[in-house]
Amino acid sequence: MTTLIFDSPTLVESSFIRYEFPPEGITTLGHVVRRMHKTSMLTEVEELLESNQVLDALGRLSTYAMAAAVSFGQLFYEPGQDHSGSSITERDPETGAVVNATLMKASPDDHYSYVVQMPDGSRFQGSECAAEQNYAMTGWVLPADVHYEYVSADETWMVTLKGRVFREIVPRLMGPWQMRATANLKMNDSTDLNGTAFLSRDAKVTLNIQNKTNSVNEVIQLQ
C-alpha cells in the first residue's frame, strides 16, 4: 500500500543534524546511536521527578523518545550498512550517558534494540522494527514500529511507550536531500498516567497526558 503525501514539503533544519552525520562518515547503526545522544532531556526527566512533577516528566520523556527516533535536516550522504549482530556503544559527550544500539536483524526488515544508561542510574531502552517502505508524492516513507521502556533511578517509576514512526526522505533538484518525520506514541506509567504524543512534519510534538485529576496539553518545538 502506498502512502500519499499531498502537502507542500515542510523542511526543518535541526542544529543536531551535522553531529548525526559527521564528515568522516557513519553507518546506519552509528546514526541510530547519534540520534539518541539527546540525553540531556532524560536528565530533565529525573529533575522533574525529584520535584514530584510526574506529569511534566512523562511529557519530557515522550519528547525525548520522539527526538531520539528521528532526524530533521539535510541528508549529507547515505550511511554505510551494518551486519546483523553488529553493536555500537558511545557516550553522549554532553551528559556522559552510555548509549548502545544493536542491529538484531537486517533482513527482510531492520530490527534494532537499544539502551541508554544514565549516570544517575535511570534507564531508557527499546526496540524498533522497520515496516515496508512506501513511495509518496514527496519522496520515500520509511515506517517503523517502536516500543520503549523507562525506569527511574530509584526504580519507583516505570513508563511504557508504543507507536509508529514515519521517517521521510525528500528529494531535491539541487543540493542535499532532506529528512523529516512524523510519529505517534501512546504512553502509560506506573502511577496510572496515560496519554498520547504526536510528531508533525514541522518538528512539533503535541502532548496530551492525563490522570483522574490533572492533564497536560502542550505543543513543543524540537530543535
Backbone hydrogen bonds in HBPLUS format (Angstrom, degrees):
<---DONOR---> <-ACCEPTOR-->    atom                        ^
c    i                          cat <-CA-CA->   ^        H-A-AA   ^      H-
h    n   atom  resd res      DA  || num        DHA   H-A  angle D-A-AA Bond
n    s   type  num  typ     dist DA aas  dist angle  dist       angle   num
A0014-SER N   A0072-PHE O   3.07 MM  58  5.47 161.3  2.10 129.3 131.0     1
A0017-ILE N   A0014-SER O   3.26 MM   3  5.54 166.4  2.28 109.9 113.9     2
A0019-TYR N   A0016-PHE O   3.09 MM   3  5.49 128.6  2.36 108.7 121.6     3
A0020-GLU N   A0016-PHE O   3.19 MM   4  6.53 148.6  2.30 148.6 158.0     4
A0021-PHE N   A0017-ILE O   3.05 MM   4  6.30 136.0  2.25 142.3 153.9     5
A0025-GLY N   A0022-PRO O   3.00 MM   3  5.62 166.4  2.02 123.3 127.2     6
A0080-GLY N   A0026-ILE O   3.03 MM  54  6.27 155.4  2.09 131.0 135.6     7
A0031-HIS N   A0027-THR O   2.90 MM   4  6.19 149.8  1.99 148.5 157.2     8
A0028-THR N   A0080-GLY O   2.89 MM  52  5.91 149.9  1.99 162.1 156.2     9
A0032-VAL N   A0028-THR O   3.01 MM   4  6.36 146.6  2.13 144.2 152.8    10
A0033-VAL N   A0029-LEU O   3.16 MM   4  6.53 157.0  2.21 147.3 152.2    11
A0034-ARG N   A0030-GLY O   2.94 MM   4  6.24 162.5  1.97 150.8 155.5    12
A0035-ARG N   A0031-HIS O   2.87 MM   4  6.04 154.1  1.94 148.8 155.6    13
A0036-MET N   A0032-VAL O   3.31 MM   4  6.55 142.3  2.46 138.7 147.7    14
A0036-MET N   A0033-VAL O   3.03 MM   3  5.24 126.8  2.32  99.3 113.1    15
A0037-HIS N   A0034-ARG O   3.07 MM   3  5.14 160.3  2.11 104.8 111.1    16
A0041-MET N   A0038-LYS O   3.19 MM   3  6.33 169.9  2.20 130.8 131.8    17
A0042-LEU N   A0039-THR O   2.91 MM   3  5.03 126.6  2.20  99.0 112.9    18
A0043-THR N   A0039-THR O   3.15 MM   4  6.62 143.3  2.29 144.9 155.1    19
A0044-GLU N   A0040-SER O   3.14 MM   4  6.47 148.1  2.25 140.6 148.4    20
A0045-VAL N   A0041-MET O   3.07 MM   4  6.44 138.3  2.25 136.6 148.1    21
A0046-GLU N   A0042-LEU O   3.31 MM   4  6.66 158.1  2.36 148.0 149.8    22
A0047-GLU N   A0043-THR O   3.18 MM   4  6.47 153.9  2.25 144.2 151.7    23
A0048-LEU N   A0044-GLU O   2.96 MM   4  6.18 152.8  2.04 149.2 155.6    24
A0049-LEU N   A0045-VAL O   2.98 MM   4  6.29 151.6  2.06 147.6 156.1    25
A0050-GLU N   A0046-GLU O   2.97 MM   4  6.19 151.6  2.05 146.9 153.9    26
A0051-SER N   A0048-LEU O   3.21 MM   3  5.29 134.3  2.43  96.7 108.4    27
A0053-GLN N   A0048-LEU O   2.85 MM   5  5.12 165.0  1.87 155.2 150.0    28
A0052-ASN N   A0049-LEU O   2.90 MM   3  4.79 158.7  1.95 108.3 110.6    29
A0057-ALA N   A0053-GLN O   2.94 MM   4  6.15 148.9  2.04 145.7 155.7    30
A0058-LEU N   A0054-VAL O   2.93 MM   4  6.16 155.9  1.98 152.9 157.5    31
A0059-GLY N   A0055-LEU O   3.09 MM   4  6.42 153.1  2.17 144.7 152.4    32
A0060-ARG N   A0056-ASP O   2.90 MM   4  6.17 155.3  1.96 148.8 155.1    33
A0061-LEU N   A0057-ALA O   2.89 MM   4  6.07 155.2  1.95 147.0 154.2    34
A0062-SER N   A0058-LEU O   3.01 MM   4  6.17 163.4  2.04 148.5 152.1    35
A0063-THR N   A0059-GLY O   3.07 MM   4  6.23 146.6  2.19 139.5 148.7    36
A0064-TYR N   A0060-ARG O   2.97 MM   4  6.27 152.8  2.04 145.6 152.5    37
A0065-ALA N   A0061-LEU O   2.98 MM   4  6.32 159.4  2.02 149.8 155.4    38
A0066-MET N   A0062-SER O   3.08 MM   4  6.34 153.4  2.15 142.5 148.5    39
A0067-ALA N   A0063-THR O   2.92 MM   4  6.16 169.0  1.93 153.1 156.3    40
A0068-ALA N   A0064-TYR O   2.76 MM   4  5.85 159.0  1.80 160.8 165.5    41
A0069-ALA N   A0066-MET O   3.12 MM   3  5.31 148.9  2.22 103.7 113.1    42
A0073-GLY N   A0179-MET O   3.02 MM 106  5.26 162.5  2.05 138.6 139.6    43
A0179-MET N   A0073-GLY O   2.67 MM 106  5.26 153.5  1.74 154.2 163.8    44
A0075-LEU N   A0177-TRP O   2.71 MM 102  5.34 172.9  1.71 149.1 148.3    45
A0086-SER N   A0083-HIS O   2.93 MM   3  5.56 155.0  1.99 143.6 144.8    46
A0085-GLY N   A0103-LEU O   2.67 MM  18  5.42 168.2  1.69 175.5 173.0    47
A0103-LEU N   A0086-SER O   2.93 MM  17  5.52 159.4  1.97 157.2 164.1    48
A0088-ILE N   A0101-ALA O   2.97 MM  13  5.56 158.7  2.01 159.0 165.7    49
A0101-ALA N   A0088-ILE O   2.98 MM  13  5.56 156.5  2.04 155.3 162.6    50
A0090-GLU N   A0099-VAL O   2.92 MM   9  5.44 157.1  1.97 155.0 160.7    51
A0099-VAL N   A0090-GLU O   2.89 MM   9  5.44 168.0  1.90 148.7 152.4    52
A0092-ASP N   A0097-ALA O   2.77 MM   5  5.27 157.5  1.82 152.2 159.8    53
A0096-GLY N   A0092-ASP O   2.72 MM   4  5.12 157.2  1.77 160.3 163.7    54
A0098-VAL N   A0117-GLN O   3.02 MM  19  5.19 157.9  2.07 151.1 148.2    55
A0117-GLN N   A0098-VAL O   2.90 MM  19  5.19 167.2  1.92 152.6 154.9    56
A0100-ASN N   A0115-VAL O   2.98 MM  15  5.44 166.0  2.00 160.0 164.6    57
A0115-VAL N   A0100-ASN O   2.92 MM  15  5.44 152.1  2.00 150.6 157.8    58
A0102-THR N   A0113-SER O   2.82 MM  11  5.34 161.3  1.86 162.1 165.5    59
A0113-SER N   A0102-THR O   2.99 MM  11  5.34 154.5  2.05 149.1 157.1    60
A0104-MET N   A0111-HIS O   2.71 MM   7  5.39 132.1  1.93 153.2 169.0    61
A0105-LYS N   A0111-HIS O   3.31 MM   6  5.03 150.8  2.40 133.0 136.4    62
A0111-HIS N   A0105-LYS O   2.79 MM   6  5.03 144.4  1.92 155.2 154.4    63
A0130-ALA N   A0110-ASP O   2.86 MM  20  5.38 170.1  1.87 166.0 169.1    64
A0112-TYR N   A0128-GLU O   2.89 MM  16  5.34 151.9  1.97 154.7 162.4    65
A0128-GLU N   A0112-TYR O   2.95 MM  16  5.34 153.3  2.02 142.5 147.2    66
A0114-TYR N   A0126-GLY O   2.97 MM  12  5.54 158.3  2.02 150.1 149.4    67
A0126-GLY N   A0114-TYR O   2.94 MM  12  5.54 155.9  2.00 154.6 153.8    68
A0116-VAL N   A0124-PHE O   2.58 MM   8  5.00 158.1  1.62 161.2 168.1    69
A0124-PHE N   A0116-VAL O   2.98 MM   8  5.00 162.5  2.01 144.7 150.4    70
A0118-MET N   A0122-SER O   2.98 MM   4  5.36 164.9  2.01 160.8 162.7    71
A0121-GLY N   A0118-MET O   2.96 MM   3  5.37 161.7  1.99 116.0 122.0    72
A0123-ARG N   A0151-VAL O   2.95 MM  28  5.33 161.5  1.98 153.9 159.8    73
A0151-VAL N   A0123-ARG O   2.91 MM  28  5.33 157.6  1.96 153.0 159.9    74
A0125-GLN N   A0149-GLU O   2.91 MM  24  5.41 167.1  1.93 159.0 163.1    75
A0149-GLU N   A0125-GLN O   2.76 MM  24  5.41 154.1  1.83 162.4 163.6    76
A0127-SER N   A0147-HIS O   2.90 MM  20  5.48 147.5  2.00 151.3 161.4    77
A0147-HIS N   A0127-SER O   2.99 MM  20  5.48 152.1  2.07 160.5 161.1    78
A0129-CYS N   A0145-ASP O   2.92 MM  16  5.31 152.5  1.99 146.6 155.7    79
A0145-ASP N   A0129-CYS O   2.94 MM  16  5.31 157.1  1.99 151.0 145.2    80
A0131-ALA N   A0143-PRO O   2.94 MM  12  5.32 169.9  1.95 131.2 131.2    81
A0134-ASN N   A0141-VAL O   2.92 MM   7  5.05 166.3  1.94 149.6 154.2    82
A0141-VAL N   A0134-ASN O   2.78 MM   7  5.05 171.0  1.79 152.1 153.7    83
A0136-ALA N   A0139-GLY O   2.59 MM   3  5.12 167.7  1.61 173.6 174.1    84
A0139-GLY N   A0136-ALA O   3.32 MM   3  5.12 164.7  2.35  99.6 104.2    85
A0140-TRP N   A0169-ILE O   3.02 MM  29  5.18 148.5  2.12 145.3 149.6    86
A0169-ILE N   A0140-TRP O   2.92 MM  29  5.18 155.0  1.98 143.8 151.6    87
A0142-LEU N   A0167-ARG O   2.64 MM  25  4.99 170.9  1.65 159.1 162.0    88
A0167-ARG N   A0142-LEU O   3.13 MM  25  4.99 156.4  2.19 131.5 125.2    89
A0144-ALA N   A0165-VAL O   2.81 MM  21  5.25 136.4  2.00 151.6 159.7    90
A0165-VAL N   A0144-ALA O   2.85 MM  21  5.25 164.9  1.87 157.6 161.6    91
A0146-VAL N   A0163-GLY O   2.97 MM  17  5.48 167.7  1.98 137.3 141.4    92
A0163-GLY N   A0146-VAL O   3.12 MM  17  5.48 153.7  2.19 151.1 148.0    93
A0148-TYR N   A0161-LEU O   2.76 MM  13  5.01 167.0  1.78 156.9 159.3    94
A0161-LEU N   A0148-TYR O   2.98 MM  13  5.01 164.9  2.00 138.1 139.5    95
A0150-TYR N   A0159-VAL O   2.97 MM   9  5.07 150.9  2.05 141.2 145.2    96
A0159-VAL N   A0150-TYR O   2.96 MM   9  5.07 153.0  2.04 142.3 147.6    97
A0152-SER N   A0157-TRP O   2.97 MM   5  5.34 160.2  2.01 157.4 162.5    98
A0155-GLU N   A0152-SER O   2.95 MM   3  4.91 155.7  2.01 105.1 112.6    99
A0190-SER N   A0158-MET O   2.95 MM  32  5.41 132.2  2.19 154.1 161.7   100
A0160-THR N   A0188-ASN O   2.95 MM  28  5.61 165.1  1.97 168.4 173.4   101
A0188-ASN N   A0160-THR O   3.06 MM  28  5.61 148.4  2.17 153.9 162.2   102
A0162-LYS N   A0186-LYS O   2.95 MM  24  5.41 158.5  2.00 153.5 160.5   103
A0186-LYS N   A0162-LYS O   2.74 MM  24  5.41 158.4  1.78 160.2 166.9   104
A0164-ARG N   A0184-ASN O   3.06 MM  20  5.70 143.6  2.20 151.2 162.3   105
A0184-ASN N   A0164-ARG O   3.02 MM  20  5.70 153.3  2.10 154.7 163.3   106
A0166-PHE N   A0182-THR O   2.75 MM  16  5.18 174.2  1.75 158.7 156.7   107
A0182-THR N   A0166-PHE O   3.01 MM  16  5.18 149.8  2.10 132.9 142.1   108
A0168-GLU N   A0180-ARG O   2.81 MM  12  5.28 168.3  1.83 152.6 148.7   109
A0180-ARG N   A0168-GLU O   3.09 MM  12  5.28 152.6  2.17 143.8 148.4   110
A0170-VAL N   A0178-GLN O   2.72 MM   8  5.00 166.5  1.74 149.5 153.9   111
A0178-GLN N   A0170-VAL O   2.96 MM   8  5.00 171.4  1.97 147.0 148.1   112
A0183-ALA N   A0199-LEU O   3.14 MM  16  4.87 149.5  2.24 128.2 128.8   113
A0199-LEU N   A0183-ALA O   2.83 MM  16  4.87 166.9  1.85 138.4 142.3   114
A0185-LEU N   A0197-ALA O   2.85 MM  12  5.12 154.1  1.92 151.4 156.2   115
A0197-ALA N   A0185-LEU O   2.95 MM  12  5.12 149.8  2.04 142.5 145.8   116
A0187-MET N   A0195-GLY O   2.97 MM   8  5.33 161.8  2.01 143.2 143.9   117
A0195-GLY N   A0187-MET O   3.03 MM   8  5.33 143.6  2.17 144.2 143.0   118
A0189-ASP N   A0193-LEU O   3.04 MM   4  5.44 147.1  2.15 146.0 148.3   119
A0192-ASP N   A0189-ASP O   3.28 MM   3  5.65 157.6  2.33 117.3 117.5   120
A0194-ASN N   A0210-GLN O   3.17 MM  16  5.81 160.7  2.21 156.5 161.9   121
A0210-GLN N   A0194-ASN O   2.93 MM  16  5.81 165.8  1.95 168.6 171.7   122
A0196-THR N   A0208-ASN O   2.88 MM  12  5.34 149.9  1.97 141.2 149.8   123
A0208-ASN N   A0196-THR O   2.99 MM  12  5.34 150.7  2.08 162.6 159.7   124
A0198-PHE N   A0206-THR O   2.97 MM   8  5.14 151.5  2.05 138.9 148.1   125
A0206-THR N   A0198-PHE O   2.80 MM   8  5.14 162.6  1.83 150.8 155.5   126
A0200-SER N   A0204-LYS O   2.96 MM   4  5.45 160.1  2.00 151.2 157.0   127
A0203-ALA N   A0200-SER O   2.98 MM   3  5.54 139.7  2.14 124.7 125.4   128
A0222-LEU N   A0203-ALA O   2.72 MM  19  5.34 175.3  1.72 178.6 179.1   129
A0205-VAL N   A0220-ILE O   2.65 MM  15  5.01 164.3  1.68 154.7 158.5   130
A0220-ILE N   A0205-VAL O   2.75 MM  15  5.01 159.7  1.79 144.9 151.6   131
A0207-LEU N   A0218-GLU O   2.73 MM  11  5.16 169.7  1.74 162.0 165.7   132
A0218-GLU N   A0207-LEU O   3.17 MM  11  5.16 152.9  2.24 128.9 136.3   133
A0209-ILE N   A0216-VAL O   2.89 MM   7  5.05 162.4  1.92 147.6 153.5   134
A0216-VAL N   A0209-ILE O   2.68 MM   7  5.05 153.4  1.75 149.2 154.1   135
A0211-ASN N   A0214-ASN O   2.95 MM   3  5.56 156.9  2.00 159.4 158.3   136
